């Protein structure tokens, strides 16, 4: 009887040990692996972060989230969210020649180790904690030093998300809805206008087709007329060319006669110039004749004046 009880007790203890080992294994941990607990304080929202979320270093799993809480400062009641994580101490090691050694967490923090929230899935909104060396980011330590603290930095897209959250999305959506309604009204009006004007458009198109057909016929008639005119011009040109060819001997004879007449006129003008030149006998005779004519004209003028004054001077004479 005692032996059976001992066997039952041993079996129960072994079963409990197996259950504990299975729970720890399914939780993603190794029961024989040494772990380091640390805390990260976040001031903003940690929506999407959950207990059991992975903690990574540049994508390499190094731990997981153990708990998420809320704390308030005593004076200002400013909220802060402590997130406690469990880190695998042998996940990050310093490689030295001949051996590896684990690096203490304070030394990592002093060298720029920082933590930030990263979106794990944009569909589900889940987040995890990613560790990285960011020595340019200041280390804001909030804890009392009771447990190692990893400084938190803002998410890369946190400022952008906050700005998007501050946008008046509701008003924008309302304006967009009103714009779409106005656009639908405009489209409906345009559709009714098109339907009402479809008849006029069809009539205009028919009239346009008729005018185009008439214009085509007119162009054909003009083309025929132009071809006839071109034929007439061609025949006239041919006739003119034949006439010119027929009259070419007479034209040549006329040109020769004109050249001879011009030469004769030039010779006559030369002779006239020679006869009327200064010092020639003909020029002297012409000058004497001109003087005699002048004297005769003067005598006739005096005689006419005398007759006007004394008409009886022809009978009785004059005292002049």
Rosetta silent file (secondary structure, phi, psi, omega in degrees, C-alpha in Angstrom):
SEQUENCE: XXXXXXXXXXXXXXXXXXXXXXXXXXXXXXXXXXXXXXXXXXXXXXXXXXXXXXXXXXXXXXXXXXXXXXXXXXXXXXXXXXXXXXXXXXXXXXXXXXXXXXXXXXXXXXXXXXXXXXXXXXXXXXXXXXXXXXXXXXXXXXXXXXXXXXXXXXXXXXXXXXXXXXXXXXXXXXXXXXXXXXXXXXXXXXXXXXXXXXXXXXXXXXXXXXXXXXXXXXXXXXXXXXXXXXXXXXXXXXXXXXXXXXXXXXXXXXXXXXXXXXXXXXXXXXXXXXXXXXXXXXXXXXXXXXXXXXXXXXXXXXXXXXXXXXXXXXXXXXXX
SCORE:     score description
SCORE:     0.000 S_00000001
   1 L     0.000  -46.158  178.744    0.000    0.000    0.000 S_00000001
   2 H   -65.572  -35.688  179.758    2.776    2.435    0.905 S_00000001
   3 H   -66.000  -40.283  177.194    4.640    1.436   -2.200 S_00000001
   4 H   -63.100  -40.702  178.804    1.624    2.230   -4.385 S_00000001
   5 H   -64.254  -38.037  178.786    1.228    5.626   -2.694 S_00000001
   6 H   -65.848  -40.711  178.201    4.895    6.403   -3.344 S_00000001
   7 H   -63.499  -42.392  179.777    4.510    5.480   -6.986 S_00000001
   8 H   -63.799  -43.310  178.999    1.391    7.662   -7.308 S_00000001
   9 H   -62.899  -42.765  177.815    3.139   10.603   -5.638 S_00000001
  10 H   -61.664  -41.118  179.286    6.177   10.231   -7.869 S_00000001
  11 H   -64.014  -41.532 -179.402    3.935   10.094  -10.929 S_00000001
  12 H   -65.526  -42.940 -179.619    2.038   13.268   -9.848 S_00000001
  13 H   -64.691  -41.837  177.898    5.252   15.177   -9.159 S_00000001
  14 H   -63.821  -39.485  178.612    6.673   14.146  -12.539 S_00000001
  15 H   -64.001  -42.432  178.285    3.448   15.137  -14.264 S_00000001
  16 H   -62.862  -40.246  178.612    3.509   18.552  -12.548 S_00000001
  17 H   -62.884  -41.708  177.869    7.128   19.005  -13.573 S_00000001
  18 H   -64.384  -39.817  178.891    6.256   18.141  -17.169 S_00000001
  19 H   -62.985  -45.967  179.545    3.300   20.577  -17.130 S_00000001
  20 H   -61.747  -43.209 -179.804    5.513   23.397  -15.777 S_00000001
  21 H   -63.840  -39.274  178.841    8.200   22.633  -18.338 S_00000001
  22 H   -66.466  -40.905  179.821    5.609   22.601  -21.144 S_00000001
  23 H   -62.389  -45.449 -179.303    4.137   25.918  -19.986 S_00000001
  24 H   -65.951  -38.580 -179.980    7.558   27.536  -19.887 S_00000001
  25 H   -67.042  -44.062  178.135    8.512   26.048  -23.267 S_00000001
  26 H   -66.429  -25.655  177.282    5.288   27.191  -24.921 S_00000001
  27 L   -74.853   -0.091  175.559    5.869   30.643  -23.447 S_00000001
  28 L    88.807   19.726 -177.020    8.942   30.929  -25.635 S_00000001
  29 L  -128.661  166.726  177.799   11.561   30.492  -22.965 S_00000001
  30 L  -108.877  120.542 -174.998   14.121   28.038  -21.783 S_00000001
  31 L   -65.429  -20.530 -178.253   13.698   27.118  -18.099 S_00000001
  32 L  -100.874    6.504 -178.269   17.422   26.614  -17.711 S_00000001
  33 L   -94.481  137.739 -179.404   18.412   29.838  -19.428 S_00000001
  34 L   -76.731  135.732 -176.980   19.478   32.829  -17.336 S_00000001
  35 E  -125.378  156.261  179.541   17.319   35.899  -17.849 S_00000001
  36 E  -125.022  128.550  178.808   17.603   39.600  -16.981 S_00000001
  37 E   -94.616  141.068  178.185   14.623   41.737  -16.111 S_00000001
  38 E  -144.711  165.337 -179.067   14.514   45.409  -17.103 S_00000001
  39 E  -126.162  145.325  177.689   11.920   48.174  -17.251 S_00000001
  40 E  -129.007  126.699 -179.139   11.118   50.688  -19.995 S_00000001
  41 E  -101.373  124.991  176.573    9.027   53.800  -19.257 S_00000001
  42 E  -112.950  138.063  177.209    6.838   55.154  -22.051 S_00000001
  43 L   -95.259  -27.696 -179.643    5.016   58.511  -21.801 S_00000001
  44 L   -90.683 -167.574 -179.001    2.887   58.117  -24.911 S_00000001
  45 L   -74.720  140.337  175.353    0.363   55.522  -25.931 S_00000001
  46 L  -113.783   32.734 -179.220    1.469   51.884  -26.113 S_00000001
  47 L   -60.212  131.219 -178.323   -1.644   50.783  -27.957 S_00000001
  48 L   100.695  -16.110  177.355   -0.961   47.494  -29.704 S_00000001
  49 L   -84.927  138.652 -174.834    1.711   46.350  -27.234 S_00000001
  50 L  -137.688  159.739  177.109    0.758   43.184  -25.354 S_00000001
  51 L   -67.364  129.087 -175.556    2.207   40.891  -22.719 S_00000001
  52 L    97.579   -2.883  178.348    4.382   38.345  -24.473 S_00000001
  53 L   -64.362  144.468 -177.418    5.273   40.724  -27.323 S_00000001
  54 E   -71.710  149.526  171.272    8.797   40.103  -28.593 S_00000001
  55 E  -113.591  121.666 -174.006   11.744   42.300  -27.714 S_00000001
  56 E  -121.343  160.439  170.773   14.246   42.415  -30.560 S_00000001
  57 E  -122.684  103.107 -176.466   17.599   43.949  -31.313 S_00000001
  58 L    54.766   40.159  177.105   17.611   44.989  -34.962 S_00000001
  59 L    92.669   -8.584 -179.827   15.162   42.184  -35.687 S_00000001
  60 E   -94.038  122.286  179.999   16.877   39.495  -33.600 S_00000001
  61 E   -62.812  127.504  178.174   14.666   38.216  -30.712 S_00000001
  62 E  -127.939    2.342 -179.275   16.388   38.856  -27.366 S_00000001
  63 E   170.273 -165.482  179.317   13.429   38.703  -24.950 S_00000001
  64 E  -154.609  163.472 -179.960    9.758   39.401  -24.442 S_00000001
  65 E   -75.691  131.051 -178.624    7.363   41.689  -22.609 S_00000001
  66 E   -99.170  -39.531 -179.414    6.560   40.461  -19.117 S_00000001
  67 E  -158.863  155.695  178.448    4.081   43.069  -17.860 S_00000001
  68 E  -131.836  127.974 -178.806    2.519   46.425  -18.729 S_00000001
  69 L  -136.490 -173.618  178.556    1.306   48.831  -16.061 S_00000001
  70 L  -134.544  132.830  176.021    0.434   52.465  -15.349 S_00000001
  71 E  -129.019  151.114  178.014    2.095   54.781  -12.808 S_00000001
  72 E  -122.078  137.069  174.541    1.361   58.377  -11.802 S_00000001
  73 L   -68.458  148.652 -171.489    3.855   60.870  -10.455 S_00000001
  74 L   -66.355  -42.567 -175.209    3.035   61.942   -6.937 S_00000001
  75 L   -83.314  -54.505 -173.690    2.864   65.700   -7.468 S_00000001
  76 L   -92.419   -7.853 -176.655    1.628   66.283  -11.008 S_00000001
  77 L    56.739   28.659  176.491   -0.138   62.941  -11.499 S_00000001
  78 L   -70.368  128.494 -177.125    1.587   62.741  -14.879 S_00000001
  79 E   -79.527  148.065  171.544    1.028   59.229  -16.234 S_00000001
  80 E  -145.885  150.657 -173.302    3.789   56.946  -17.339 S_00000001
  81 E  -115.558  106.581  175.060    3.624   53.390  -18.513 S_00000001
  82 E   -82.329  128.812  177.407    6.255   50.979  -17.176 S_00000001
  83 E  -117.167  115.056 -178.885    6.821   47.996  -19.427 S_00000001
  84 E   -95.339  133.838 -175.744    8.862   45.238  -17.821 S_00000001
  85 E  -125.990  156.116  174.029   10.745   42.921  -20.115 S_00000001
  86 E  -113.309  125.005 -177.953   12.800   39.766  -19.717 S_00000001
  87 E  -111.468  145.242  175.434   16.045   39.641  -21.674 S_00000001
  88 E   -84.384  119.096 -174.078   18.200   36.658  -22.428 S_00000001
  89 L   -67.136  -27.391 -179.108   21.605   37.421  -20.993 S_00000001
  90 L   -94.090    7.225  179.543   23.427   35.246  -23.479 S_00000001
  91 L   -76.575  -34.268  178.893   21.614   36.740  -26.504 S_00000001
  92 L  -117.050  117.150 -177.088   23.964   39.733  -26.662 S_00000001
  93 E  -133.283  158.543  177.651   27.597   38.925  -26.053 S_00000001
  94 E  -101.145  119.939 -178.249   30.970   40.556  -26.652 S_00000001
  95 E   -82.051  121.100  175.898   33.207   38.465  -28.853 S_00000001
  96 E  -120.952  154.757  178.937   36.780   38.374  -27.595 S_00000001
  97 L   -58.846  119.252  175.676   39.648   36.305  -28.934 S_00000001
  98 L    95.068  -22.618 -179.133   39.340   32.865  -27.410 S_00000001
  99 E  -159.508  162.587  174.845   36.094   33.434  -25.470 S_00000001
 100 E  -115.141  146.257  176.728   32.738   35.237  -25.372 S_00000001
 101 E  -137.141  146.996  177.689   31.394   37.153  -22.434 S_00000001
 102 E   -75.775  147.706 -177.277   28.007   38.687  -21.747 S_00000001
 103 L  -101.895  134.270 -178.145   27.851   42.458  -21.573 S_00000001
 104 L   -68.195  145.520 -177.838   26.262   44.173  -18.584 S_00000001
 105 H   -62.874  -43.714  177.302   23.070   46.144  -19.280 S_00000001
 106 H   -57.259  -36.788  177.936   24.311   49.449  -17.714 S_00000001
 107 H   -66.851  -38.948  176.679   27.310   49.372  -20.018 S_00000001
 108 H   -63.437  -41.400  179.835   25.035   48.838  -23.017 S_00000001
 109 H   -65.913  -39.854  179.723   22.838   51.764  -21.935 S_00000001
 110 H   -64.240  -29.722  178.796   25.897   53.955  -21.437 S_00000001
 111 L   -86.540    2.708  173.646   26.970   53.148  -24.969 S_00000001
 112 L   111.176   18.768  178.073   23.599   54.211  -26.390 S_00000001
 113 E   -70.571  125.560 -179.227   21.189   51.297  -26.022 S_00000001
 114 E  -134.038  160.362 -179.298   17.639   52.613  -26.496 S_00000001
 115 E  -124.476  144.807  176.580   14.167   51.097  -26.839 S_00000001
 116 E  -151.450  157.123  178.571   11.252   52.135  -29.023 S_00000001
 117 E   -82.436  137.485  179.497    7.891   50.811  -30.138 S_00000001
 118 E  -130.923  138.715  179.430    7.697   49.400  -33.638 S_00000001
 119 E   -70.393  124.972  178.717    4.569   48.349  -35.512 S_00000001
 120 L   -84.721  -35.013  178.831    4.485   44.586  -35.924 S_00000001
 121 L  -153.286  126.615  178.110    1.496   44.572  -38.259 S_00000001
 122 L   -75.957  -16.111  178.917   -0.390   47.500  -39.742 S_00000001
 123 L   -79.059  -51.349 -179.130   -3.414   45.256  -40.192 S_00000001
 124 L   -86.825  -18.482 -179.826   -3.774   44.096  -36.582 S_00000001
 125 L    79.577    8.515 -179.929   -2.066   47.132  -35.060 S_00000001
 126 L   -73.513  150.342 -178.183    0.178   44.993  -32.850 S_00000001
 127 E  -131.424  161.493  173.807    3.522   46.396  -31.752 S_00000001
 128 E  -139.551  175.472 -177.274    6.746   45.117  -30.264 S_00000001
 129 E  -106.155  128.848  178.826    9.846   46.647  -28.671 S_00000001
 130 E  -115.939  133.094  178.986   13.005   47.032  -30.706 S_00000001
 131 E  -103.585  144.801  178.768   16.408   47.768  -29.148 S_00000001
 132 E  -161.587  161.844  177.312   19.201   49.565  -30.928 S_00000001
 133 E   -89.167  112.067  178.458   22.256   51.705  -30.261 S_00000001
 134 L  -127.974   76.369 -176.126   21.251   55.355  -30.651 S_00000001
 135 L   -66.252  -20.314  178.542   23.954   57.361  -28.864 S_00000001
 136 L   -73.553  -22.079  179.838   22.610   60.618  -30.322 S_00000001
 137 L   -82.791  129.038 -179.556   19.332   60.181  -28.436 S_00000001
 138 L   -66.840  147.442  179.414   19.510   61.447  -24.829 S_00000001
 139 L   -90.915  110.134  178.408   18.964   58.911  -22.039 S_00000001
 140 L  -100.914  102.183 -178.849   15.956   59.953  -19.936 S_00000001
 141 L   -91.289  127.489 -176.956   16.022   57.826  -16.816 S_00000001
 142 L  -112.458  -32.120 -175.586   12.767   57.847  -14.855 S_00000001
 143 L   -67.206  173.175 -178.032   13.031   54.870  -12.488 S_00000001
 144 L   -94.138    6.589  179.843   14.454   54.868   -8.977 S_00000001
 145 L    84.526    8.169  179.178   17.239   52.467   -9.776 S_00000001
 146 L   -71.958  -24.846  178.086   15.532   49.486   -8.195 S_00000001
 147 L  -146.968  154.652 -178.653   15.802   47.589  -11.465 S_00000001
 148 L   -57.768  137.478 -178.293   17.719   48.179  -14.713 S_00000001
 149 E  -122.362  130.477  176.117   16.017   50.751  -16.923 S_00000001
 150 L  -101.166  121.669 -179.359   16.384   51.041  -20.692 S_00000001
 151 L   -63.768  142.805  179.565   15.656   54.610  -21.935 S_00000001
 152 E  -102.485  144.627  175.136   12.813   54.889  -24.424 S_00000001
 153 L  -121.443  161.138 -178.047   12.855   57.030  -27.560 S_00000001
 154 L   -69.747  152.403  177.824   10.003   58.154  -29.746 S_00000001
 155 L   -67.674  154.365  179.821    8.898   56.003  -32.631 S_00000001
 156 L   -60.359  -40.001 -177.824   10.078   56.996  -36.089 S_00000001
 157 L  -102.718   13.342 -177.850    6.557   57.598  -37.234 S_00000001
 158 H   -65.551  -45.615  179.993    5.185   58.720  -33.882 S_00000001
 159 H   -63.661  -38.941  178.711    5.298   62.429  -34.690 S_00000001
 160 H   -64.757  -42.246  179.432    3.703   61.783  -38.049 S_00000001
 161 H   -64.190  -40.092  178.100    0.946   59.689  -36.475 S_00000001
 162 H   -64.154  -41.388  178.025    0.301   62.405  -33.886 S_00000001
 163 H   -63.721  -40.377  177.754    0.067   65.036  -36.614 S_00000001
 164 H   -64.795  -37.859  179.281   -2.323   62.838  -38.569 S_00000001
 165 H   -65.978  -30.656  179.490   -4.365   62.302  -35.414 S_00000001
 166 H   -80.385   -9.411  179.752   -4.582   66.068  -34.929 S_00000001
 167 L   -68.747  144.851  178.191   -5.906   66.611  -38.426 S_00000001
 168 L   -76.831   73.683 -175.174   -9.615   67.476  -38.665 S_00000001
 169 H   -65.320  -37.349 -178.933  -10.448   64.230  -40.383 S_00000001
 170 H   -63.557  -46.093  179.000  -14.147   64.445  -39.615 S_00000001
 171 H   -64.320  -38.487  179.544  -14.464   67.918  -41.152 S_00000001
 172 H   -64.470  -42.520  178.467  -12.346   66.834  -44.077 S_00000001
 173 H   -64.650  -39.053  178.212  -14.532   63.795  -44.686 S_00000001
 174 H   -63.881  -43.858  177.601  -17.642   65.971  -44.404 S_00000001
 175 H   -62.398  -40.412  178.672  -16.226   68.443  -46.915 S_00000001
 176 H   -64.418  -39.800  177.850  -15.293   65.581  -49.202 S_00000001
 177 H   -64.092  -42.757  178.053  -18.794   64.140  -48.901 S_00000001
 178 H   -63.339  -39.775  178.821  -20.330   67.539  -49.722 S_00000001
 179 H   -63.453  -41.741  178.693  -17.988   67.897  -52.664 S_00000001
 180 H   -64.402  -39.734  177.615  -18.985   64.451  -53.950 S_00000001
 181 H   -63.685  -43.178  177.361  -22.664   65.321  -53.562 S_00000001
 182 H   -63.086  -38.349  178.168  -22.149   68.573  -55.464 S_00000001
 183 H   -65.633  -40.159  177.472  -20.259   66.655  -58.131 S_00000001
 184 H   -64.027  -41.184  177.939  -23.096   64.123  -58.394 S_00000001
 185 H   -62.344  -42.786  179.188  -25.617   66.965  -58.716 S_00000001
 186 H   -63.335  -42.150  178.756  -23.498   68.587  -61.405 S_00000001
 187 H   -64.454  -39.570  178.084  -23.172   65.293  -63.267 S_00000001
 188 H   -64.029  -42.878  177.919  -26.939   64.732  -63.063 S_00000001
 189 H   -61.953  -43.598  178.799  -27.572   68.249  -64.390 S_00000001
 190 H   -63.390  -37.775  178.379  -25.092   67.706  -67.177 S_00000001
 191 H   -64.644  -43.791  177.551  -26.748   64.396  -68.027 S_00000001
 192 H   -63.401  -40.090  178.938  -30.173   66.036  -68.211 S_00000001
 193 H   -62.797  -41.955  178.894  -28.730   68.834  -70.329 S_00000001
 194 H   -65.427  -39.973  178.470  -27.146   66.328  -72.670 S_00000001
 195 H   -64.040  -41.967 -179.829  -30.404   64.377  -72.927 S_00000001
 196 H   -69.459  -31.312 -178.134  -32.387   67.546  -73.689 S_00000001
 197 H   -93.945    1.328 -178.904  -29.851   68.733  -76.220 S_00000001
 198 H   -64.443  -38.349  178.341  -29.374   65.341  -77.865 S_00000001
 199 H   -62.996  -46.999  178.668  -32.204   66.085  -80.317 S_00000001
 200 H   -62.250  -38.725  178.721  -30.717   69.441  -81.252 S_00000001
 201 H   -64.432  -41.246  178.567  -27.310   67.835  -81.592 S_00000001
 202 H   -63.398  -43.825  178.084  -28.754   65.161  -83.876 S_00000001
 203 H   -62.393  -41.939  178.712  -30.514   67.824  -86.000 S_00000001
 204 H   -63.148  -40.570  178.351  -27.334   69.869  -86.154 S_00000001
 205 H   -64.075  -41.345  178.719  -25.381   66.796  -87.175 S_00000001
 206 H   -64.296  -44.019  178.038  -27.904   65.997  -89.914 S_00000001
 207 H   -63.274  -37.838  178.049  -27.809   69.589  -91.178 S_00000001
 208 H   -64.445  -42.517  176.859  -24.031   69.460  -91.088 S_00000001
 209 H   -61.318  -40.685  179.602  -24.031   66.249  -93.105 S_00000001
 210 H   -64.473  -43.925  179.017  -26.391   67.846  -95.633 S_00000001
 211 H   -63.959  -38.220  178.145  -24.211   70.928  -95.930 S_00000001
 212 H   -64.997  -39.365  177.927  -21.133   68.742  -96.314 S_00000001
 213 H   -64.242  -44.691  177.937  -22.835   66.780  -99.087 S_00000001
 214 H   -62.468  -40.978  177.903  -23.851   70.010 -100.853 S_00000001
 215 H   -63.312  -36.674  177.241  -20.345   71.362 -100.414 S_00000001
 216 H   -62.830  -43.863  178.095  -18.992   68.142 -101.919 S_00000001
 217 H   -64.119  -41.771  178.768  -21.230   68.537 -104.962 S_00000001
 218 H   -61.588  -41.458  178.436  -20.241   72.193 -105.299 S_00000001
 219 H   -63.832  -37.785  176.981  -16.584   71.238 -105.104 S_00000001
 220 H   -63.565  -43.631  177.982  -17.105   68.637 -107.808 S_00000001
 221 H   -62.658  -43.278  178.416  -18.782   71.258 -110.032 S_00000001
 222 H   -62.797  -36.665  178.553  -15.975   73.713 -109.324 S_00000001
 223 H   -64.885  -42.310  178.037  -13.467   71.021 -110.145 S_00000001
 224 H   -63.755  -43.926  178.286  -15.183   70.353 -113.451 S_00000001
 225 H   -62.268  -42.334  179.798  -15.322   74.086 -114.218 S_00000001
 226 H   -63.288  -39.758  177.709  -11.703   74.488 -113.259 S_00000001
 227 H   -64.220  -40.606  177.460  -10.733   71.609 -115.530 S_00000001
 228 H   -64.056  -43.652  178.852  -12.698   73.186 -118.401 S_00000001
 229 H   -61.931  -42.806  177.835  -11.080   76.573 -117.740 S_00000001
 230 H   -61.985  -37.987  176.834   -7.655   74.976 -117.645 S_00000001
 231 H   -63.333  -42.691  178.761   -8.426   73.310 -120.969 S_00000001
 232 H   -63.883  -43.778  179.330   -9.468   76.652 -122.462 S_00000001
 233 H   -62.744  -38.685  178.211   -6.356   78.345 -121.122 S_00000001
 234 H   -63.318  -44.503  178.955   -4.242   75.541 -122.543 S_00000001
 235 H   -64.742  -41.100  178.139   -5.894   75.883 -125.956 S_00000001
 236 H   -61.775  -41.738  178.481   -5.492   79.692 -125.838 S_00000001
 237 H   -63.811  -40.583  178.072   -1.833   79.304 -124.957 S_00000001
 238 H   -63.622  -42.847  179.616   -1.374   76.875 -127.819 S_00000001
 239 H   -64.091  -42.717  179.355   -3.171   79.258 -130.189 S_00000001
 240 H   -62.030  -42.223  179.081   -1.104   82.191 -128.983 S_00000001
 241 H   -63.542  -40.742  178.256    2.100   80.235 -129.435 S_00000001
 242 H   -65.818  -41.965  179.632    1.048   79.244 -132.975 S_00000001
 243 H   -62.541  -42.882  178.720    0.066   82.845 -133.787 S_00000001
 244 H   -64.060  -40.170  178.173    3.377   84.144 -132.488 S_00000001
 245 H   -65.154  -38.299  178.199    5.231   81.530 -134.479 S_00000001
 246 H   -68.070  -40.315 -177.081    3.245   82.461 -137.623 S_00000001
 247 L   -86.842    5.945 -176.529    3.774   86.221 -137.113 S_00000001
 248 H   -63.864  -42.616  177.615    7.402   85.881 -136.195 S_00000001
 249 H   -62.271  -44.359  179.341    8.789   86.802 -139.667 S_00000001
 250 H   -62.366  -40.712  178.369    6.558   89.923 -139.887 S_00000001
 251 H   -63.259  -40.169  178.223    7.531   90.912 -136.330 S_00000001
 252 H   -64.113  -40.455  177.891   11.181   90.527 -137.196 S_00000001
 253 H   -64.295  -42.004  177.993   10.648   92.652 -140.365 S_00000001
 254 H   -62.853  -39.548  178.304    8.822   95.294 -138.325 S_00000001
 255 H   -64.823  -39.038  177.749   11.637   95.379 -135.786 S_00000001
 256 H   -65.793  -41.141  178.276   14.192   95.842 -138.568 S_00000001
 257 H   -63.142  -40.821  179.105   12.098   98.660 -140.085 S_00000001
 258 H   -64.327  -39.446  177.925   11.770  100.321 -136.680 S_00000001
 259 H   -64.816  -39.658  178.415   15.532  100.114 -136.168 S_00000001
 260 H   -66.000  -40.697  179.357   16.131  101.655 -139.632 S_00000001
 261 H   -64.499  -40.767  178.436   13.624  104.463 -138.944 S_00000001
 262 H   -64.260  -37.451  178.292   15.264  105.172 -135.610 S_00000001
 263 H   -66.842  -40.573  178.113   18.671  105.281 -137.298 S_00000001
 264 H   -64.543  -42.257  178.561   17.342  107.694 -139.965 S_00000001
 265 H   -62.810  -38.377  179.496   15.794  109.919 -137.305 S_00000001
 266 H   -64.911  -40.450  178.726   19.080  109.947 -135.432 S_00000001
 267 H   -64.959  -40.948  179.373   20.945  110.973 -138.599 S_00000001
 268 H   -64.502  -42.436  179.099   18.387  113.736 -139.294 S_00000001
 269 H   -64.274  -35.273  177.933   18.671  115.074 -135.790 S_00000001
 270 H   -65.690  -41.850  179.062   22.436  115.074 -136.132 S_00000001
 271 H   -66.299  -39.754  178.187   22.198  117.051 -139.372 S_00000001
 272 H   -61.810  -42.429  178.109   19.722  119.515 -137.807 S_00000001
 273 H   -63.304  -38.492  178.265   22.100  120.034 -134.908 S_00000001
 274 H   -66.944  -39.094 -179.094   24.969  120.611 -137.325 S_00000001
 275 H   -70.357  -34.713 -176.277   22.931  123.154 -139.362 S_00000001
 276 L   -94.938   11.457  178.973   21.701  125.054 -136.331 S_00000001
 277 L   -70.898  155.947 -178.692   25.045  125.178 -134.553 S_00000001
 278 L   -66.437  132.092  178.102   26.478  128.576 -133.607 S_00000001
 279 L    97.044   -7.999  179.374   28.550  130.199 -136.429 S_00000001
 280 L   -82.760  152.451  179.065   26.999  128.332 -139.329 S_00000001
 281 H   -58.366  -41.635  179.867   25.522  130.352 -142.316 S_00000001
 282 H   -61.090  -39.275  179.389   22.095  128.805 -141.788 S_00000001
 283 H   -65.062  -39.865  178.767   22.161  129.892 -138.147 S_00000001
 284 H   -64.729  -44.229  178.562   23.077  133.475 -139.198 S_00000001
 285 H   -62.230  -40.456  178.901   20.274  133.534 -141.783 S_00000001
 286 H   -64.921  -40.822  178.944   17.841  132.224 -139.201 S_00000001
 287 H   -64.327  -43.208  179.395   18.899  134.888 -136.680 S_00000001
 288 H   -63.369  -40.802  179.013   18.509  137.693 -139.340 S_00000001
 289 H   -64.501  -37.768  179.229   15.087  136.354 -140.299 S_00000001
 290 H   -65.270  -40.104  179.130   14.064  136.282 -136.694 S_00000001
 291 H   -65.264  -42.389  179.665   15.199  139.928 -136.257 S_00000001
 292 H   -63.315  -41.457  178.218   13.306  141.002 -139.358 S_00000001
 293 H   -63.012  -37.036  178.696   10.211  139.240 -138.159 S_00000001
 294 H   -64.865  -43.167  179.329   10.544  140.974 -134.806 S_00000001
 295 H   -65.765  -40.874  178.827   10.830  144.400 -136.448 S_00000001
 296 H   -63.605  -41.750  179.308    7.860  143.679 -138.681 S_00000001
 297 H   -63.991  -35.608  178.592    5.814  142.534 -135.719 S_00000001
 298 H   -69.232  -40.320  178.061    6.745  145.730 -133.837 S_00000001
 299 H   -64.298  -42.740  178.143    5.747  147.898 -136.823 S_00000001
 300 H   -62.182  -38.396  179.431    2.414  146.086 -137.132 S_00000001
 301 H   -65.654  -40.997  178.839    1.784  146.567 -133.421 S_00000001
 302 H   -65.999  -41.582  179.854    2.487  150.329 -133.701 S_00000001
 303 H   -62.782  -39.620  178.493    0.269  150.579 -136.782 S_00000001
 304 H   -68.083  -36.836  176.599   -2.598  148.807 -135.011 S_00000001
 305 H   -64.317  -40.252  178.995   -2.272  151.114 -132.026 S_00000001
 306 H   -63.899  -40.741  179.683   -2.378  154.163 -134.355 S_00000001
 307 H   -65.673  -33.897  177.215   -5.513  152.870 -136.053 S_00000001
 308 H   -66.975  -36.215 -178.310   -7.136  152.370 -132.676 S_00000001
 309 H   -81.084  -44.184 -177.007   -6.326  155.954 -131.700 S_00000001
 310 L  -129.165   88.887 -178.483   -6.912  157.662 -135.093 S_00000001
 311 L   -62.172  -26.369 -178.335   -9.045  155.606 -137.436 S_00000001
 312 L   -86.642    8.505 -179.313   -8.892  158.335 -140.143 S_00000001
 313 H   -67.443  -21.258  177.589   -5.120  158.207 -140.233 S_00000001
 314 H   -66.075  -32.010 -177.537   -5.402  155.966 -143.278 S_00000001
 315 H   -92.698  -46.959 -172.034   -6.985  158.868 -145.199 S_00000001
 316 H   -98.426   -9.240 -178.239   -5.492  161.944 -143.609 S_00000001
 317 L    86.771 -178.978 -175.665   -2.230  160.594 -142.301 S_00000001
 318 L  -132.958  153.536 -179.342   -0.757  160.893 -138.852 S_00000001
 319 L   -81.413  -10.761 -178.558    1.269  163.442 -136.997 S_00000001
 320 L   -65.161    0.000    0.000    3.617  160.768 -135.662 S_00000001
